[in-house]
């Protein structure tokens, strides 16, 4: 990388960082595409030098060079945004008029489902047409949050759980209301951002993580709209047990490595929003084989109070009825297998097994339990069945085996 390029980038970053009444730019984060591969590059000034971080782990690779050229003004395109303007894919084609159109389309969907009833919505042409209208007025490609809403609604309609389907529709009603707010509030902006991405000119409050060790315990493909599906990866911070999700849409880049794996995170961004919070791992090292001491630490940070877990679940789902999909790592005090699997904590509170989702993994889990295996810890997505909190299993460990993936 040439010294001239770095010096030119430093001059422009200093100019952008000049404090004004409206604020100042401290760091630029960009999605850079080179030869079909997309990486996230962050640029900042520290002690008079430009610091470059790329999600591929290279500090002087092709994506970093392309980012520096853009900031230095050496690459000019008609469709380029000025440095410091971050515009997510979800809002690229969704401007003010379309915001109203999307809100109207969501209202039409709510009306269509209400007219036929949730129990008959799966067979109703009017509901299918309303869903297609929501997709048509949204941005292209479909924003992940909106796509996940469509996938979850279809899933819950098929599951025969009207209570959960109604909750998902409630979240859509809140989005429609947030889209119509004349003067956006922090709450409405955060809700819209969780569904559609960051609006042009909006600056999300990103939390930075440094020097953390995490274990990826599970991953799954989540259905969305017909054009959007997402691979979700579940990462657990060994420091305090915080759980994050890394979402990778079709053909998009993400951190490298198989599952399970240990990641030493040098730098990561965490978005505010539905649980588990979304993380972007920017600088990291991967260890494919998780050491025994890390599995022991994972067991130590597992949740042991199911009453507290229930309260946390209720709070997260109330905040984001549609998009919150809490994930948990639990260490049962004991288990019962009389009429199905039930995990019990030391105070007698119970956590049942979810039987309406991931049927293959549930059957595999029962097969292993019938072989005499007793989980020391269990990781899975939380949901509710009636008034009971349930867990859909993804992975577990026994005293004799560190990890089994379902």
C-alpha positions as CSV (number, residue, x, y, z in Angstrom):
1,X,0.0,0.0,0.0
2,X,1.5,3.3,-1.1
3,X,2.4,6.0,1.5
4,X,0.7,8.6,-0.8
5,X,-2.6,6.8,-0.5
6,X,-2.4,6.7,3.3
7,X,-1.5,10.3,3.5
8,X,-4.4,11.4,1.3
9,X,-6.8,9.3,3.3
10,X,-5.5,10.8,6.6
11,X,-6.1,14.3,5.2
12,X,-9.7,13.5,4.4
13,X,-10.3,11.7,7.7
14,X,-9.0,14.7,9.6
15,X,-11.3,17.0,7.6
16,X,-14.3,14.8,8.3
17,X,-13.3,14.6,12.0
18,X,-13.3,18.3,12.5
19,X,-15.9,19.1,15.2
20,X,-18.9,21.1,14.1
21,X,-22.2,22.0,15.9
22,X,-23.7,18.9,14.3
23,X,-21.0,16.6,15.6
24,X,-17.9,14.9,14.1
25,X,-16.9,11.7,12.4
26,X,-14.8,9.4,14.6
27,X,-14.9,6.3,12.5
28,X,-16.0,5.2,9.0
29,X,-17.4,1.7,8.4
30,X,-18.1,0.6,4.9
31,X,-19.1,-2.5,3.0
32,X,-16.5,-2.9,0.2
33,X,-17.1,-5.3,-2.7
34,X,-14.0,-6.5,-4.6
35,X,-14.3,-9.3,-7.2
36,X,-17.7,-10.3,-5.9
37,X,-16.6,-10.6,-2.3
38,X,-18.0,-8.2,0.3
39,X,-16.0,-7.3,3.4
40,X,-16.7,-4.6,6.1
41,X,-13.8,-2.1,6.5
42,X,-13.5,0.3,9.4
43,X,-11.2,3.4,9.2
44,X,-10.3,5.7,12.0
45,X,-7.5,8.0,13.1
46,X,-5.4,7.2,16.1
47,X,-2.2,9.1,17.1
48,X,-2.1,10.7,13.6
49,X,-2.2,7.4,11.8
50,X,-5.0,5.8,9.9
51,X,-6.1,2.5,11.5
52,X,-7.6,0.0,9.1
53,X,-9.7,-3.0,10.1
54,X,-11.3,-5.5,7.7
55,X,-13.6,-8.3,8.4
56,X,-11.4,-10.7,6.5
57,X,-8.6,-10.1,9.0
58,X,-6.3,-8.3,6.6
59,X,-5.2,-4.7,7.5
60,X,-3.7,-4.0,4.1
61,X,-5.7,-6.2,1.7
62,X,-7.6,-5.3,-1.4
63,X,-10.7,-4.2,0.5
64,X,-8.8,-1.9,2.7
65,X,-7.0,-0.4,-0.3
66,X,-10.4,0.2,-2.0
67,X,-11.8,1.8,1.1
68,X,-8.8,4.2,1.4
69,X,-9.1,5.1,-2.3
70,X,-12.8,5.9,-1.8
71,X,-12.0,8.1,1.2
72,X,-9.1,9.8,-0.5
73,X,-11.3,10.7,-3.4
74,X,-9.2,8.6,-5.9
75,X,-12.3,6.6,-6.9
76,X,-15.3,8.6,-8.2
77,X,-18.6,7.0,-9.3
78,X,-21.9,8.6,-10.0
79,X,-23.6,6.5,-7.5
80,X,-21.0,7.0,-4.7
81,X,-22.2,8.2,-1.4
82,X,-20.0,10.8,0.3
83,X,-17.7,9.5,3.0
84,X,-19.3,9.1,6.4
85,X,-22.8,8.4,5.0
86,X,-23.7,4.9,5.8
87,X,-26.8,3.6,4.0
88,X,-27.9,0.0,4.5
89,X,-29.3,-2.1,1.7
90,X,-32.7,-2.1,3.2
91,X,-33.2,1.7,2.8
92,X,-31.3,2.1,-0.6
93,X,-34.6,2.1,-2.6
94,X,-37.0,2.8,0.2
95,X,-37.4,6.6,0.4
96,X,-40.1,8.7,2.1
97,X,-43.0,7.8,-0.4
98,X,-42.3,4.1,-0.1
99,X,-42.3,4.3,3.7
100,X,-45.9,5.2,3.6
101,X,-46.6,2.5,1.0
102,X,-45.0,-0.1,3.2
103,X,-47.0,1.0,6.2
104,X,-50.2,0.8,4.1
105,X,-49.2,-2.7,2.9
106,X,-48.7,-3.9,6.4
107,X,-52.1,-2.5,7.4
108,X,-53.7,-4.4,4.5
109,X,-52.0,-7.6,5.6
110,X,-53.3,-7.2,9.2
111,X,-56.8,-6.5,7.8
112,X,-56.6,-9.6,5.5
113,X,-55.6,-11.9,8.4
114,X,-58.2,-10.5,10.7
115,X,-61.0,-11.0,8.2
116,X,-60.3,-14.7,7.6
117,X,-58.9,-15.5,11.0
118,X,-55.4,-16.9,11.8
119,X,-56.6,-20.5,11.7
120,X,-57.6,-20.1,8.0
121,X,-54.9,-17.6,6.9
122,X,-52.8,-20.4,5.5
123,X,-55.4,-21.2,2.8
124,X,-56.5,-17.6,2.1
125,X,-55.6,-16.0,-1.3
126,X,-56.2,-12.6,0.2
127,X,-53.5,-13.1,2.8
128,X,-51.0,-14.4,0.2
129,X,-51.7,-11.4,-2.0
130,X,-51.2,-9.0,1.0
131,X,-47.8,-10.7,1.8
132,X,-46.7,-10.3,-1.8
133,X,-47.7,-6.6,-1.7
134,X,-45.5,-6.1,1.4
135,X,-42.5,-7.6,-0.4
136,X,-43.2,-5.6,-3.6
137,X,-43.2,-2.2,-1.9
138,X,-40.1,-2.9,0.2
139,X,-36.5,-2.5,-0.9
140,X,-34.8,-5.0,-3.2
141,X,-33.4,-7.3,-1.8
142,X,-35.9,-7.8,0.9
143,X,-34.5,-6.4,4.2
144,X,-33.6,-9.3,6.5
145,X,-35.9,-8.2,9.3
146,X,-38.9,-7.9,7.0
147,X,-38.1,-11.2,5.4
148,X,-37.9,-12.9,8.7
149,X,-41.3,-11.4,9.7
150,X,-42.8,-13.1,6.6
151,X,-41.1,-16.4,7.3
152,X,-42.1,-16.4,11.0
153,X,-45.7,-15.5,10.2
154,X,-46.1,-18.3,7.7
155,X,-44.4,-20.7,10.2
156,X,-46.7,-19.7,13.1
157,X,-49.8,-19.9,10.9
158,X,-48.8,-23.5,10.0
159,X,-48.0,-24.4,13.6
160,X,-51.5,-23.7,14.8
161,X,-50.4,-21.3,17.5
162,X,-52.7,-18.3,17.0
163,X,-51.3,-16.6,20.1
164,X,-47.8,-16.5,18.7
165,X,-49.0,-15.5,15.2
166,X,-51.0,-12.6,16.8
167,X,-47.9,-11.4,18.5
168,X,-45.9,-11.4,15.3
169,X,-48.7,-9.3,13.7
170,X,-48.6,-6.9,16.6
171,X,-44.9,-6.2,15.8
172,X,-45.9,-5.4,12.2
173,X,-48.5,-3.0,13.5
174,X,-45.8,-1.2,15.6
175,X,-43.6,-1.0,12.5
176,X,-46.4,0.6,10.5
177,X,-46.9,3.2,13.3
178,X,-43.1,3.9,13.4
179,X,-43.0,4.5,9.7
180,X,-45.7,7.1,9.9
181,X,-44.1,9.1,12.7
182,X,-43.5,12.7,11.5
183,X,-40.8,13.4,14.0
184,X,-38.9,10.1,14.6
185,X,-38.0,9.3,18.2
186,X,-35.1,7.1,19.4
187,X,-37.6,4.3,20.0
188,X,-39.2,4.5,16.5
189,X,-35.8,4.8,14.8
190,X,-34.5,1.8,16.6
191,X,-37.6,-0.2,15.7
192,X,-37.4,0.7,12.0
193,X,-33.7,0.0,12.0
194,X,-34.2,-3.5,13.4
195,X,-36.7,-4.3,10.6
196,X,-35.3,-2.4,7.6
197,X,-31.7,-1.3,8.4
198,X,-30.3,2.2,9.0
199,X,-32.1,5.2,7.4
200,X,-29.9,7.6,5.4
201,X,-28.6,10.3,7.7
202,X,-29.3,8.2,10.9
203,X,-26.4,7.2,13.1
204,X,-27.0,4.1,15.1
205,X,-25.5,3.7,18.6
206,X,-23.1,0.8,18.0
207,X,-21.4,-0.9,20.9
208,X,-17.8,-1.9,20.3
209,X,-16.3,-5.1,21.8
210,X,-12.6,-5.6,22.1
211,X,-10.6,-8.7,23.1
212,X,-13.3,-11.2,23.8
213,X,-13.3,-15.0,23.5
214,X,-16.5,-16.5,22.1
215,X,-17.7,-20.0,21.2
216,X,-20.1,-20.6,18.3
217,X,-22.4,-23.4,19.6
218,X,-25.0,-23.6,16.8
219,X,-26.1,-22.2,13.4
220,X,-29.3,-22.6,11.4
221,X,-30.9,-21.4,8.2
222,X,-34.0,-19.3,8.9
223,X,-36.8,-19.0,6.3
224,X,-37.8,-15.5,5.2
225,X,-39.6,-14.3,2.1
226,X,-39.2,-16.2,-1.1
227,X,-36.2,-14.1,-2.0
228,X,-34.5,-14.0,1.5
229,X,-33.2,-16.6,3.8
230,X,-30.6,-16.0,6.5
231,X,-27.9,-18.3,8.1
232,X,-27.9,-17.4,11.8
233,X,-24.9,-18.2,14.0
234,X,-25.1,-18.2,17.8
235,X,-22.0,-16.9,19.6
236,X,-21.6,-17.0,23.4
237,X,-19.1,-14.7,25.2
238,X,-17.2,-16.7,27.7
239,X,-16.6,-13.6,29.9
240,X,-20.2,-13.1,31.1
241,X,-22.3,-15.5,29.0
242,X,-23.8,-12.8,26.7
243,X,-25.3,-14.4,23.5
244,X,-25.0,-12.8,20.1
245,X,-26.2,-13.7,16.6
246,X,-24.2,-13.3,13.4
247,X,-26.6,-13.2,10.5
248,X,-25.5,-14.1,7.0
249,X,-28.0,-13.6,4.1
250,X,-27.6,-15.6,0.9
251,X,-24.3,-15.1,-0.8
252,X,-23.0,-12.6,1.8
253,X,-19.8,-12.8,3.7
254,X,-19.4,-13.6,7.4
255,X,-16.7,-14.7,9.7
256,X,-14.9,-17.9,8.7
257,X,-14.8,-21.3,10.3
258,X,-17.0,-24.4,11.0
259,X,-19.3,-24.9,13.9
260,X,-18.4,-25.4,16.7
261,X,-15.4,-23.0,16.9
262,X,-13.7,-20.7,19.2
263,X,-13.2,-17.1,18.1
264,X,-10.9,-14.6,19.7
265,X,-12.6,-11.3,18.8
266,X,-10.2,-8.4,18.4
267,X,-12.9,-5.9,17.4
268,X,-16.6,-6.3,16.9
269,X,-19.7,-4.1,16.5
270,X,-23.0,-5.0,18.4
271,X,-26.2,-3.5,17.2
272,X,-29.0,-2.5,19.7
273,X,-32.2,-4.3,18.9
274,X,-34.0,-7.6,19.3
275,X,-32.5,-10.6,21.2
276,X,-30.1,-12.0,20.6
277,X,-28.3,-8.8,19.6
278,X,-26.6,-8.8,16.1
279,X,-22.8,-8.8,16.1
280,X,-20.5,-7.9,13.2
281,X,-17.1,-9.5,13.8
282,X,-14.5,-7.2,12.2
283,X,-11.2,-8.5,13.5
284,X,-10.8,-12.0,14.8
285,X,-8.8,-15.3,15.0
286,X,-10.5,-18.7,14.7
287,X,-9.7,-21.8,16.6
288,X,-11.6,-24.7,15.0
289,X,-10.9,-27.1,17.9
290,X,-12.4,-25.7,21.1
291,X,-10.2,-26.5,24.1
292,X,-11.6,-28.4,27.1
293,X,-11.1,-25.4,29.4
294,X,-13.3,-23.3,27.1
295,X,-16.1,-25.9,27.3
296,X,-15.7,-25.8,31.1
297,X,-16.1,-22.0,31.1
298,X,-19.2,-22.3,28.9
299,X,-20.8,-24.6,31.5
300,X,-20.0,-22.0,34.2
301,X,-21.7,-19.1,32.4
302,X,-24.9,-21.2,31.6
303,X,-28.2,-19.9,33.1
304,X,-29.4,-21.8,36.1
305,X,-32.4,-19.9,37.2
306,X,-35.4,-20.5,34.9
307,X,-37.5,-18.0,36.7
308,X,-35.1,-15.2,35.7
309,X,-34.9,-16.7,32.2
310,X,-38.7,-16.5,31.9
311,X,-38.7,-12.9,33.0
312,X,-35.9,-12.0,30.5
313,X,-37.8,-13.8,27.7
314,X,-41.0,-11.9,28.5
315,X,-39.2,-8.5,28.5
316,X,-37.5,-9.2,25.2
317,X,-40.6,-10.4,23.4
318,X,-42.6,-7.4,24.7
319,X,-40.0,-5.0,23.3
320,X,-39.8,-6.8,19.8
321,X,-42.9,-9.0,19.4
322,X,-41.9,-10.1,15.9
323,X,-38.1,-10.0,15.7
324,X,-37.0,-11.2,19.2
325,X,-36.0,-14.8,19.0
326,X,-34.2,-15.3,22.4
327,X,-31.5,-18.0,22.6
328,X,-30.4,-19.5,25.9
329,X,-27.6,-21.6,27.3
330,X,-29.0,-23.5,30.4
331,X,-27.5,-25.9,33.0
332,X,-30.4,-27.9,34.5
333,X,-30.3,-29.0,38.1
334,X,-32.0,-32.1,37.0
335,X,-34.2,-33.5,34.2
336,X,-37.3,-35.6,34.0
337,X,-38.2,-38.0,31.1
338,X,-41.5,-39.3,32.3
339,X,-43.8,-37.7,29.7
340,X,-41.2,-36.0,27.5
341,X,-38.1,-33.9,28.4
342,X,-38.4,-31.3,31.2
343,X,-35.4,-29.4,32.6
344,X,-35.8,-28.3,36.2
345,X,-33.7,-25.7,38.1
346,X,-32.8,-25.8,41.8
347,X,-35.9,-24.0,42.8
348,X,-38.3,-26.3,40.9
349,X,-39.0,-24.1,38.0
350,X,-39.4,-26.0,34.7
351,X,-38.4,-25.5,31.1
352,X,-40.1,-27.9,28.6
353,X,-39.0,-29.1,25.2
354,X,-40.5,-27.3,22.2
355,X,-42.1,-29.9,20.0
356,X,-43.6,-27.8,17.2
357,X,-40.2,-26.7,15.7
358,X,-37.1,-28.4,14.5
359,X,-38.8,-31.8,14.7
360,X,-35.7,-33.7,13.4
361,X,-33.5,-32.3,16.1
362,X,-36.1,-33.1,18.8
363,X,-36.3,-36.7,17.6
364,X,-32.5,-36.9,17.6
365,X,-32.4,-35.4,21.1
366,X,-34.8,-38.0,22.4
367,X,-32.8,-40.8,20.8
368,X,-29.7,-39.6,22.6
369,X,-31.6,-39.2,25.9
370,X,-32.9,-42.7,25.6
371,X,-29.3,-43.9,25.3
372,X,-28.8,-42.7,28.9
373,X,-27.1,-39.3,28.0
374,X,-28.0,-36.6,30.5
375,X,-27.2,-33.0,29.4
376,X,-24.9,-30.9,31.6
377,X,-25.8,-27.9,29.5
378,X,-28.2,-27.4,26.7
379,X,-28.3,-24.6,24.1
380,X,-31.3,-23.6,22.1
381,X,-33.9,-21.1,20.9
382,X,-36.6,-20.1,23.4
383,X,-40.3,-19.9,22.6
384,X,-43.5,-20.3,24.4
385,X,-46.3,-22.9,24.2
386,X,-49.5,-21.7,25.9
387,X,-48.2,-20.3,29.2
388,X,-45.1,-22.4,29.3
389,X,-41.6,-21.4,28.3
390,X,-40.0,-23.9,26.0
391,X,-36.6,-24.5,24.4
392,X,-35.9,-25.8,20.9
393,X,-32.6,-27.8,21.3
394,X,-29.6,-27.1,19.1
395,X,-26.6,-28.5,21.0
396,X,-25.8,-30.0,24.4
397,X,-23.0,-31.6,26.4
398,X,-22.7,-34.4,28.9
399,X,-20.2,-35.0,31.6
400,X,-18.3,-37.3,29.3
401,X,-18.7,-35.5,26.0
402,X,-17.9,-31.7,25.6
403,X,-20.3,-31.1,22.7
404,X,-23.0,-32.7,20.6
405,X,-24.7,-30.8,17.8
406,X,-28.3,-31.5,16.8
